[in-house]
Amino acid sequence: MVDPLPLQLLAEYFPNGIARYAIGGLFVGLGASLIYLGTGISAGASSFLESTLSYVSDRSRFQQYAASRDWRLVFTLSIVAGAAIYSLTLGDAFAYETDVQVWRLFAGGVLVGIGTRVGKGCTSGHGVCGVGSASRTSLVGVATFLLVAIGVAQVVAALGVSP
Amino acid sequence: MADRHPLFMPTIVVGGLIFGFGLGYSHMARPEVVLDFLQFDDLGLPFVMFGGAAVTGLVYFLAPRLLDGPPLTRRAFERRLKSFDRNVLVGGAIFGAGWGLSGICPGAAYASLGVGNVTILWALAGMFAGAYVQGVWRSRSDTDDSTVAGAD
């Protein structure tokens, strides 16, 4: 006889189960691990923003990434292609379009662009590679952005902004 | 980069394909799903990040102990360690605010484009604008020539 309470909580807080999340996460970790095993590089996603700017700006801040900008561009295009393969095989063949309002995407994007560069990482650099390295800096970074993100999302929702 | 190993770029490509497939499969490419987590309607997201970190954790731990070094570069197998300073907290908070407002982070934004979500270009435009503003601002104000903000 299974106690119904845990099942209820599970259904309430995990309406889509956990398999999709855990399996997807394993793939993300596998991709990062393959690059690490082959090259020793901890591939994060957000340095691409700065390294790609070095193609159009001579500022030293961006030029310091000149040596890695080509593979970062290839890495990013491969992420796009990998997600496209998912969409074509197990997904909905490109039928998805977000309903989140454009101003939220753009303003949030600006803050993400500033924050990941100041804070030395994002969800992949700190969250996957840094946490996998048991880096205290990354653990603190992850805790910081998770807590702030939860706070901001709750406030925005409370203000009635949806989607 | 003329002296790169011929298998360097293919490794980046295959790694990126798997990485992007995982972001698509986990639904992180959908800002709504991320916002659902942040609003406590679906607590699945940590399984993505920690599922990924479990794999990298194992590999980062074992690789330096079992292998001489990466076969395709002259690097060593090192952990991803960044120096800790106030920037980690300030930047983390700014990133968190943006993530909480939009429901999208860089890797997921690239993957979102891959699943056909053209609207996400607004978020990518914002990210480039933010990175540019930050770079301009920092090259003006930076006196301590700190290390590359780095691999993320």
Interface residues (C-beta under 8 A of the other chain):
Chain A: Y13 F14 P15 N16 G17 I18 R20 Y21 A22 I23 G24 G25 L26 F27 V28 G29 L30 G31 A32 S33 L34 I35 Y36 L37 G38 T39 G40 I41 S42 A43 G44 A45 S46 S47 F48 L49 E50 T52 L53 S57 R59 S60 R61 F62 Q64 Y65 A67 D70 W71 V74 F75 T76 L77 S78 I79 V80 A81 G82 A83 A84 I85 Y86 S87 L90 G91 A93 F94 A95 Y96 E97 T98 D99 V100 V102 R104 L105 F106 A107 G108 G109 V110 L111 V112 G113 I114 G115 T116 R117 V118 G119 K120 G121 C122 T123 S124 G125 H126 G127 V128 C129 G130 V131 G132 S133 A134 S135 R136 T137 S138 V140 G141 V142 T144 F145 L146 L147 V148 A149 I150 G151 V152 A153 Q154 V156 A157 P163
Chain B: M1 L7 F8 M9 T11 I12 V13 V14 G15 G16 L17 I18 F19 G20 F21 G22 L23 G24 Y25 S26 H27 M28 A29 R30 P31 E32 L35 L38 Q39 F40 D41 D42 L43 G44 L45 P46 F47 V48 M49 F50 G51 G52 A53 A54 V55 T56 G57 V59 Y60 A63 L67 G69 P70 P71 L72 T73 R75 A76 F77 E78 R79 R80 L81 K82 S83 F84 N87 V88 L89 V90 G91 G92 A93 I94 F95 G96 A97 G98 W99 G100 L101 S102 G103 I104 C105 P106 G107 A108 A109 Y110 A111 S112 L113 G114 V115 G116 N117 V118 T119 I120 W122 A123 L124 A125 G126 M127 F128 A129 G130 A131 Y132 V133 Q134 G135 V136 R138 S139 D142 V148 A149 G150 A151 D152
